[in-house]
Amino acid sequence: MNPEYGQKQINRLTILSGILFFTLIFSCKNQTNNQDEIKTESNTDTIISVNQNIPDSIREQQIEKLAGKGDYKNAIKQIDQLISKDSANPAWLFMKADALEKTGDTAQSISYYQYAIDVAGKFTEASARLANLYAEMGNNNALAICDALLKDPTAISLRSNILFIKGIYFLRAGQPAKGLNMFDQIIREDYTFLDAYLEKGIYYFDQKNYTEARKVFEKSTSVKNSFADGYYWVAKCDENMNNKPEAIDNYKRSIALDPGFKEAREALARLQSN
C-alpha cells in the first residue's frame, strides 16, 4: 500500500460503529439496573485503576474513552480485566482484537478475532476484520472468509466491504488484474463506495500511470464533490505531471474540505515555496 494512503485512509470497514456497540450485543448479561451503577456511569472522566472493583459497564466506558484517545496500551489492560472474568465473551475478545490491531500487533489481533468467532459461533464483523488483516498480508485465508461471507444472507449489507477486501488481497498477492476487476465490480454495484476509487487510483499512481490515476481520482470527486482525499490525489497526479498550478488548486480544495489534512498542507507549502 502507498504509505501516504495508509496515513490518510478512510476506515474501509464501516461495519463498526464503535467498540461499545458490540459489547452491548454480547454482554448485556453483565449489565444491571441498580442506581449505584447508574450513578457511577455518569462519571467516566476519571481514570480507573485496572484493579479497581467496578461494574463491567463502567470499565467498558473507560475502554472506549482510552481507545478514543489512542491509548490502546491501557485500553488492553482494562480489557484484560474483563476477559479475566469471562474469557468466552465475544464482545470483549473483539475489543481486544481491535485494540491489538490498532497497535500493529497483527498476529495477536488475528488470534483474538478468530477466538471471538469461535466462541460466538458466528460473528460477521469479526470475520470481516479478520479477512481484512489476512488480505493486507496477501494470505489466501482472506478469500475463504470473504467467499463464506458473500454466501451469508445476514452479511448482505457488507457486500461492498467484502468485495473490497478481496480486491486488496489480489493486489497484495501480486494479482493486480483481479484486484482492479474487484474494484470495478464494486463501482458498478455501489458507485458511492469511495475506497474502491482510491485503491484503484493508487495502484495506477504507484505504477506511475498518472494520467489514468488522475481519471480515477477525478471520478471520485464527481461522485462526492466534498471528498478531500480525492482532490488530494488529483493534486498529487497533477504535481507528478508537472501541472503545478492545477496541483496547488487541488491541494487547496482538499484543505478547504479537510483543514486537518496534514499531508495536503505539507504538499501545498512545498509547492508554494518553490
N, C-alpha and C positions, 0 to 999 in steps of 0.2 A: 504494500500500500504506500502511496505517496505520503511522506511523513507530515506534510502540511495538512493533508486531509485528515490524518489521524488526530491532529491538534484541534481541528475545527469541524469535526464530523458531527452530523446530526445523529441523534440516537436512533439507529435504524430499527430497533425493536420497540415500537410504540405500544407494544402489548403490556408494558409495565407502567402502572400509574402510581408507583411508589411502594416502598417496602411494606408499609403498614397495611396496604390493601390485601395482600396475600396472607399476612399474619391474621387479619380478621377472618378470612375464609377458613383457615385451618385450625386456628387456636381459640375459637370462641368458647371452647370448653374451659379455658383458663380465665375467662372474664367473669367478673362478679358485679353486682349492682349495689353493694353496700356503700353507704355515704362516706365512710373513711376513704375508700378508693377514689371516689369521685372528687373529694377534696384534694387528694394528693395529685390527681391528674391535672389540676389547674395550675400547678407549679412545676413545670418541666424545664425551667431555665437553669435550675441548679444542677450542677454536675453530680451525678450519682456515683457513689463508690461501687466498684464491681461486687464487693462482698456485702453490700447493704441489702437488708431483707425488705424488699418492696414488692408490690403487686406486679405481675408479669406485664400488664398493660402499660405501666409506668416505665418499665425497663424498655419496652418496645418503642415508646415515645422517645426515650433517651437515645436509643439506637438510631432512630430516624433523624433526630437532631444532629447527632455526631456525623452520620453519613451525609447529611445536607451540608455540613461544613467541610467535608472531605477528610474527616478524621477517622479513617477506616480502621486504623490500628486499635483505637479504643472502642470503636463500634464492635469489632470482632471479640474483644474481651467481654463486652456486655452480652453479645450473642452467645458466647460460650457458657455464660451463666444460665441462660435459658435452656440451652441444649443439655446442660448437666442435669436439669430437672426432667427433661423429656427428650431423649435422643431420637425419638421417632416422630417428631413434629415436622412435617414437610415444610411449613412456612419458615420455621427457624433455620432449617437446613438450607432453604433457598436464600434466606437473608445472609447466611454466612458465605454461601457460594457467590452471591452478588458482591459482597464486600471484598472477598478474596480476588474476584475478577478485577475490581477497581484498583486493587493494589498491584496487579500484574502477576499474581500467583496463579497462572493458568492451570497448572497441574492439579493443585488443591481445589481450585474452583470447579474443574471438571468432576473431580471426585464427589464434591458435595452436591452439585446439580444431579449427578447420577443417583446419589443416595436419596435425595429428595424425591426423585422419580420412583425409585424402588419402593420406598415406604408408602408413598401416596398411591401407588398402583397406576395412576395416570395423572400427569402434571404437565399440561400442554406448554405453559410458559417456561418451565424449567427445561423442557425438551428443546424448545426453540433456542433458548440461551446456550444450551449445551451444543446444539448443532452449529450455532454461530462461532463458538470457540473452535470447534473442530474445523470449520470451514476456513477460518483465518490461518489455521495450521496446514491447510491442504490435506487434511486427514479425511479419507472417504467415509468415515463414520458419519460425517455430515450428511452425505447423500441418503444413507439408510434412514436416518432420523427424519430428514425432510420428506422423503417419499412416504414414510408412515404417516406423518402429519398431514400431507396432502390428501391422503385417503380417509382422514378422520373428519367426519362431518362437523364435529364440535370446534374444529380449528379453521373453519372456512373463512372467518374474518381475518385470519393471519396469512391468507394465501400469498399476498404480495410479499410479505416479510419472508415467508418460507422460500419462495422462488428467488428472492434476492440473496438469501443465504446460499442457495445452490449456485447462483451466479458467482458469488465471492469464492466459493470452493473451487469452481472451474478456473477462475483467474489464478488463484494461489497454487493450484495444481498444474499450472502450465498449459491449460486448455482454453486460451482466450476466446476462440471462436464460439465455444459452447457458453462461455460466460457472457459474451456480448449478446448471444441469442436469448439467454435468460433475461437480460435487462430489456431487450427489445420486446419480449413477451410481456413483461410487467408493464411496460409503457403502453402496449396495445390494450391490455386489460384494465389498467389503472393508471391513466396518464398523469395523475397528480402525485404519484409516488416519486418524489424528487431525488431520493438517493440513487435510483436507477440511472437517472441522467448523470449524476455526479460520478458514479463509479465508471460508467461508460466513457464519459468525457475524460476522466483522469487516466483511463487506460490509453486513450489516444494521445493525451498530453505527454505521458511518460514515454510513448513511442516517438515523441517529437513531431507528431502529426497535428500541429497546432490549428491548421485550417479546419480539420474535421472535429477536433476537440471543441473549438470555438462554436461551431454549429450546434453541437450537443448542449453546451452550457447556455448558449443564447436561447435555445428551445426551452430550457428550464425556466428562464426568466420570463418567457412568454406565457408559460403555464401559470407562474406566480410572479407577478411583477414586483413583489416585495421580498424576493428571495436573495438575501445578501450574499450567500455562498455562490450563487450562480453568477452574479456580477463580478465577484472576486475572481472567479476562474476565467470569466471572459477577459477580465483585465490582464490576468497572467498570460493568456494566449496573445493578447494584443502586445504585451511587453516583449514576449519572445518573438513576435513577428515584426518587431521594431516599429510598432504603431504607438509611439509614446503618448501623443495627445489623447487617443482613444483609451489607452490604458489608464491614464490619470483620471479621465472622466468616469470610467467604470469602477476604479478603486473608490472614488468619491461617492458614487452611488451606493456601493457596498457599505461604506462607513455611515452614510446617511441613514441607511436601513438598520444598521447594527453598530452603534457608536463604540461598542466594546470590542470590535473586531480587530484584535491586535495585529494580526498578520497583514491585514489590509492597510492599516495605518502605517506600519513599518515600510511596506512596499511603496505607498504613496510618498512618504517622506524621502525615501531613497531616490525615487524618480524626480521629485521636485528639487532635490539638492544637486542633481547632475545637469 
